[in-house]
Amino acid sequence: MIKRAWTYGLATLALFNVACDSGRTAGSSMETENSIAVLTQLADGTPAARMDVIVRPESYLSGASELGSDSLYQLHFETDEMGRVVLSSVPSGSYVIEARNDSLNLKGFAKISYVESDTTTPLTVEVSEPSKVSGRVGLPQLVRRSATVSVQGLDYQVSMDSTGYFEFESLPNGNVEIVAFVNDADADSVTEYGRIDADVGAQSGEGGLYLGDSAYVKTYFVFDDFEDGAGDWEPAASYNANVDFDIVSAGFDRKGKAAHFVCERDSVKDWEWALIGRELGGYVDMSDLDSIKFWARASKASQISFAFDVFVNSDSVTSSENKKAWKHFEVDTVWTQFVVIPAELDTSNNGGNVGWDSIKDSVTKISVFGQMGTEVWIDDIEVFGYGIFDPYAPLARKKD
């Protein structure tokens, strides 16, 4: 956890102005001294006319309590028909300059460390359609309820839900720093809990970002990426079902290898099950587990289930001697990343499910169930936790 005090030079920002009669729109000259000449354009070099240009110090953090009125810390200008605007009498400093036109759905930004001189400093800002960015924050539940997620230097902020999930609907593309923080009672500082670089526009799917501080996220590791084969994973099926399991090329534009299993039924009974599972070698205390992420696809739209098991007798998942907590996911034919969060596990009493609280301190196996008549592919299982979760060092058998 990092304690940071954020300070801003409001007086210096007040020195910004533009070389034009209206005070907003640039004129034809781009030769003003001690100035930044901003050119906004599309990726192909076409000028982006009538863009709103917003100047903020690079230290700006949207939503921080000490900012007071946000409008005091953001100065707005507008480009001309050629996508130009001149910011004159600019004091030395580091800034983020954003260009946007919401009606055209175009946004872009550029960072600049500016030093006053007797010449004009050119700056090009490329604009494009913005992107959606989402992820999760690894904070204790108490902190999550009051935390804010913001983009450093830009005026974008969102709250997170009870699981730490956040989502920005529309961010300009480019490399940004996303910050999770909480306002302190003291208005002169905020407490920062996490920071991560994000290449907006290059994210592959939702949930690809994870923010956390080492004071809370004690463990992060790849549980299995299947690149070295099946390892300790084994298939299992009920008496009236079959399962074939192997490691194959992931396919569908996903690199590397993945686990693959086929679920087939032998009879007309509707309670057959088939799975692949990995024994943990003993009882593992996952009480402080934050989440598990994994990728999956199937041969057709169907359902898979991710389960934490306490196995005493492996003859049947419905036996009273075998308990589990699981969550069901709707899976399709394209690779999709899913997040397993303990608070969202099924609480109904079916299939041996007893809920997370009953098994969280004595998990012996992790399993993925498939639906009958489908092929399922699983890849890159990652574990995020606050406490100690080491599958290679299980705890001693839990006492009754």
C-alpha positions in Angstrom: 0.0 0.0 0.0 1.5 3.3 -1.1 0.7 6.6 0.6 0.8 9.4 -2.0 0.1 13.1 -1.7 -1.1 14.7 -4.9 -0.4 18.4 -5.5 -1.4 20.5 -8.5 -0.2 23.9 -9.8 -3.5 25.6 -10.5 -1.9 29.0 -10.9 0.4 27.7 -13.7 -2.5 26.1 -15.6 -4.3 29.4 -15.6 -1.5 30.7 -18.0 -2.8 28.6 -20.8 -4.5 30.4 -23.7 -4.9 30.0 -27.5 -3.8 32.1 -30.4 -7.2 33.1 -31.8 -9.9 35.8 -31.5 -12.5 33.6 -29.8 -10.2 32.3 -27.1 -11.0 28.7 -28.1 -10.4 28.1 -31.8 -6.9 28.3 -33.3 -6.2 30.7 -36.1 -4.0 30.1 -39.1 -0.7 30.8 -37.4 1.3 28.1 -35.7 4.3 30.2 -34.9 3.6 31.5 -31.4 6.6 31.4 -29.1 6.6 29.5 -25.7 3.7 27.4 -27.0 2.6 23.9 -28.0 1.2 23.5 -31.5 -1.2 20.6 -31.4 -2.2 18.8 -34.6 -5.1 16.3 -34.3 -5.4 13.6 -37.0 -6.7 10.2 -37.9 -4.4 7.2 -38.3 -4.1 7.8 -42.0 -3.0 11.4 -41.5 -6.4 13.0 -42.3 -6.9 16.2 -40.1 -9.4 15.8 -37.3 -11.4 19.0 -37.3 -13.3 20.6 -34.5 -11.8 18.4 -31.8 -12.1 19.3 -28.1 -8.6 19.5 -26.7 -8.2 19.1 -23.0 -5.0 19.8 -21.1 -4.2 18.3 -17.7 -1.1 17.8 -15.6 0.3 14.3 -15.8 -0.2 14.0 -12.1 -4.0 14.5 -12.4 -6.0 11.7 -10.9 -9.7 11.9 -11.5 -11.8 11.5 -8.4 -9.1 12.3 -5.9 -10.8 14.4 -3.1 -8.1 17.1 -3.0 -8.9 18.1 -6.6 -11.9 20.1 -5.6 -13.9 21.1 -8.7 -12.6 19.1 -11.6 -13.3 22.0 -14.0 -10.6 24.0 -12.4 -8.0 21.5 -13.3 -9.0 20.9 -16.9 -8.7 23.5 -19.7 -10.6 23.1 -22.9 -9.7 24.3 -26.4 -11.0 23.4 -29.9 -9.1 22.7 -33.1 -9.8 24.4 -36.4 -10.8 22.8 -39.7 -7.3 21.6 -40.2 -7.1 19.9 -36.8 -4.8 22.6 -35.3 -4.7 24.6 -32.1 -1.9 26.5 -30.4 -1.5 26.5 -26.6 0.5 29.6 -25.8 2.4 30.8 -22.7 2.7 27.2 -21.5 4.8 26.8 -18.3 7.3 24.0 -18.2 5.9 20.7 -17.0 4.5 17.3 -17.8 1.1 17.2 -19.3 -1.5 14.8 -20.9 -3.2 16.4 -23.8 -6.4 14.7 -24.9 -8.4 15.3 -28.1 -12.0 14.0 -28.4 -15.2 14.4 -30.3 -17.9 12.4 -28.6 -20.5 12.9 -31.4 -18.0 11.4 -33.9 -16.8 8.7 -31.3 -13.2 9.7 -31.7 -10.6 10.1 -28.9 -6.9 10.2 -28.5 -4.2 11.6 -26.2 -0.5 12.3 -26.1 1.9 12.9 -23.2 4.4 15.7 -23.3 7.3 16.9 -21.0 7.4 20.5 -22.1 10.2 23.0 -21.5 9.6 26.7 -22.1 11.6 28.1 -25.1 11.5 30.8 -27.7 10.1 28.3 -30.3 6.9 26.4 -30.8 6.9 22.7 -29.8 4.9 20.5 -32.2 2.6 17.8 -30.8 0.5 15.4 -32.9 -2.5 13.6 -31.3 -3.9 10.7 -33.2 -7.6 10.0 -32.6 -9.6 6.8 -33.2 -12.6 4.9 -32.0 -12.2 4.3 -28.2 -12.1 0.9 -26.6 -13.8 -0.8 -23.6 -11.5 -1.9 -20.8 -12.4 -4.0 -17.8 -10.6 -5.9 -15.1 -10.5 -6.7 -11.4 -8.9 -5.1 -8.3 -7.3 -7.2 -5.6 -8.5 -5.4 -2.5 -10.1 -6.6 0.7 -13.9 -6.3 0.6 -14.0 -3.4 3.0 -11.7 -1.3 0.8 -13.5 -2.3 -2.4 -16.7 -0.6 -1.3 -15.0 2.8 -1.2 -12.3 2.5 -3.9 -12.1 4.3 -7.2 -10.4 3.2 -10.4 -9.0 6.1 -12.5 -6.8 6.7 -15.5 -3.7 8.7 -14.6 -3.7 12.1 -16.4 -7.1 11.7 -18.0 -10.6 12.4 -16.6 -12.0 8.8 -16.5 -13.0 7.2 -13.3 -15.3 4.3 -12.4 -16.3 2.5 -9.2 -15.9 -1.2 -8.7 -18.5 -3.8 -7.6 -18.3 -6.0 -4.5 -16.0 -8.4 -6.3 -13.6 -5.7 -7.4 -14.7 -5.8 -11.1 -14.5 -2.5 -13.0 -15.3 -1.4 -16.5 -14.4 1.6 -18.6 -16.9 1.9 -21.5 -14.8 4.3 -23.6 -11.1 4.9 -23.2 -8.8 6.5 -25.8 -6.4 4.0 -27.3 -2.8 4.0 -26.1 -0.6 3.1 -23.1 -2.2 4.4 -19.9 -1.8 3.8 -16.2 -4.9 2.6 -14.4 -4.9 3.4 -10.7 -7.0 2.0 -7.8 -7.2 4.3 -4.8 -9.2 5.3 -1.8 -9.7 8.9 -0.7 -8.4 9.4 2.9 -10.3 11.4 5.4 -7.4 13.9 5.0 -8.2 15.8 1.9 -4.6 16.3 1.0 -3.8 12.7 0.1 -5.2 9.5 -1.3 -4.1 5.9 -0.5 -3.1 4.1 -3.7 -3.7 0.3 -3.7 -2.8 -0.7 -7.2 -1.4 0.6 -10.5 -1.0 -1.1 -13.8 0.0 -0.2 -17.4 -2.7 -1.0 -19.9 -2.3 -0.9 -23.7 -5.8 0.2 -24.5 -7.0 -1.1 -27.8 -4.7 -4.1 -27.6 -6.5 -5.9 -24.8 -7.6 -9.4 -25.7 -11.0 -9.7 -24.1 -12.4 -8.5 -20.8 -11.0 -9.2 -17.4 -7.4 -9.0 -18.7 -6.3 -6.4 -16.1 -5.6 -7.2 -12.5 -4.6 -4.5 -10.0 -3.3 -5.3 -6.6 -0.8 -4.5 -3.9 1.6 -7.0 -2.5 0.3 -6.2 1.0 -2.9 -7.9 0.0 -2.3 -10.1 -3.0 0.0 -12.7 -1.4 -0.2 -15.2 -4.2 -0.5 -15.1 -8.0 0.5 -18.0 -10.1 -0.4 -20.0 -13.2 -2.0 -23.1 -11.9 -1.6 -24.8 -15.3 -1.1 -23.7 -18.9 -0.9 -27.3 -20.2 2.2 -26.5 -22.2 4.0 -29.4 -20.6 1.3 -32.0 -21.1 -1.5 -33.3 -18.9 0.6 -33.4 -15.7 -1.6 -34.4 -12.7 -4.9 -33.9 -14.6 -7.0 -37.0 -15.0 -10.5 -37.6 -16.5 -13.4 -39.1 -14.6 -17.0 -40.0 -15.5 -20.1 -41.5 -14.0 -21.0 -45.1 -14.5 -23.2 -44.3 -17.6 -20.8 -41.9 -19.2 -17.4 -41.8 -20.9 -14.7 -39.1 -21.2 -11.7 -38.9 -23.5 -8.9 -36.6 -22.4 -5.8 -35.3 -24.2 -3.6 -32.2 -24.7 -4.0 -30.6 -28.1 -3.2 -27.4 -30.0 -5.4 -24.6 -28.6 -6.6 -23.5 -32.0 -8.9 -20.7 -33.0 -6.1 -18.1 -33.0 -5.0 -19.1 -29.5 -1.3 -20.0 -29.2 0.1 -23.0 -27.5 -1.6 -26.1 -26.1 -4.8 -26.7 -24.2 -6.6 -29.4 -22.3 -9.3 -31.1 -24.4 -11.9 -33.6 -23.3 -15.0 -35.2 -24.9 -18.1 -36.0 -22.8 -20.3 -38.9 -24.0 -23.3 -40.7 -22.5 -23.8 -44.4 -22.5 -27.5 -44.4 -21.6 -30.6 -42.2 -21.6 -30.1 -41.2 -17.9 -29.9 -37.5 -17.4 -27.5 -37.4 -14.4 -24.3 -38.6 -16.1 -21.3 -36.4 -15.6 -17.8 -36.2 -17.1 -14.9 -34.1 -16.0 -11.2 -33.5 -15.9 -9.7 -32.9 -12.4 -6.4 -32.3 -10.6 -5.8 -33.6 -7.2 -3.9 -31.2 -4.9 -2.2 -33.9 -2.9 -4.0 -33.2 0.4 -6.2 -30.7 2.0 -5.5 -27.1 0.9 -6.9 -24.1 2.8 -8.3 -21.7 0.2 -10.2 -19.5 2.7 -8.6 -16.3 1.4 -8.8 -17.2 -2.3 -9.7 -14.1 -4.4 -10.5 -15.6 -7.8 -9.4 -18.1 -10.5 -9.4 -17.2 -14.1 -9.4 -19.7 -17.0 -10.1 -19.8 -20.7 -12.6 -22.2 -22.3 -14.4 -23.0 -25.5 -16.7 -25.9 -26.6 -17.8 -27.7 -29.7 -21.2 -26.1 -29.4 -23.0 -23.7 -27.0 -23.3 -25.5 -23.7 -22.5 -25.3 -20.1 -19.4 -26.1 -18.1 -18.9 -26.1 -14.4 -15.8 -25.2 -12.4 -15.7 -27.1 -9.1 -13.7 -27.1 -5.9 -14.0 -30.6 -4.4 -13.4 -32.4 -1.1 -13.2 -36.0 -2.2 -13.3 -38.9 0.3 -14.8 -41.5 -2.0 -14.3 -40.9 -5.7 -17.0 -43.4 -6.8 -19.7 -40.8 -7.4 -19.9 -37.0 -7.2 -23.3 -37.4 -5.6 -22.1 -39.4 -2.7 -22.6 -37.8 0.7 -18.9 -38.5 1.3 -17.9 -36.1 -1.5 -18.6 -32.4 -1.3 -18.1 -29.6 -3.6 -18.7 -25.9 -4.4 -19.0 -24.9 -8.0 -20.1 -22.3 -10.5 -21.7 -22.9 -13.9 -20.7 -21.0 -17.0 -22.3 -20.7 -20.5 -19.5 -21.5 -23.0 -19.5 -21.0 -26.7 -17.3 -22.1 -29.7 -14.9 -19.2 -29.3 -12.3 -18.8 -26.6 -13.6 -16.8 -23.6 -12.0 -16.0 -20.3 -14.1 -16.8 -17.2 -13.6 -15.6 -13.6 -14.4 -17.9 -10.6 -15.1 -15.8 -7.5 -15.9 -17.6 -4.2 -18.7 -15.3 -3.3 -20.5 -16.2 -6.6 -20.3 -19.9 -6.3 -23.6 -21.9 -6.4 -25.4 -22.1 -3.1 -28.1 -24.6 -4.2 -28.1 -28.2 -2.8 -27.6 -30.3 -6.0 -24.9 -32.6 -7.4 -23.1 -32.7 -4.0 -22.8 -29.0 -3.8 -22.6 -27.7 -0.3 -21.3 -24.1 -0.8 -18.0 -22.5 -0.5 -18.0 -21.9 3.3 -18.3 -25.7 3.9 -15.2 -26.7 1.9 -13.0 -23.6 1.5 -10.5 -24.7 4.2 -10.1 -28.3 3.0 -10.1 -28.4 -0.8 -8.6 -31.6 -2.3 -9.3 -31.3 -6.0 -10.1 -28.8 -8.7 -12.4 -30.0 -11.5 -14.0 -28.8 -14.7 -17.2 -30.6 -15.7 -18.5 -30.7 -19.3 -21.9 -31.2 -20.7 -22.8 -34.5 -22.4 -22.3 -34.6 -26.1 -19.7 -31.9 -26.2 -16.0 -31.3 -26.6 -14.4 -28.9 -24.2 -11.1 -27.0 -24.3 -9.5 -25.5 -21.2 -6.4 -23.3 -21.0 -4.4 -21.0 -18.8 -5.8 -21.4 -15.3 -4.5 -18.6 -13.1 -5.0 -18.2 -9.4 -5.3 -14.9 -7.5 -5.4 -15.0 -3.8 -4.8 -13.0 -0.6 -3.7 -15.9 1.5 -1.4 -18.8 1.0 -2.5 -21.2 -1.7 0.3 -23.5 -2.8 -0.9 -26.6 -4.6 2.5 -28.2 -4.1 2.5 -27.9 -0.3 -1.0 -28.9 0.9 -1.9 -28.7 4.5 -2.2 -31.7 6.8 -5.6 -33.5 6.8 -8.3 -31.4 8.3 -9.4 -32.6 11.7 -13.0 -33.6 12.2 
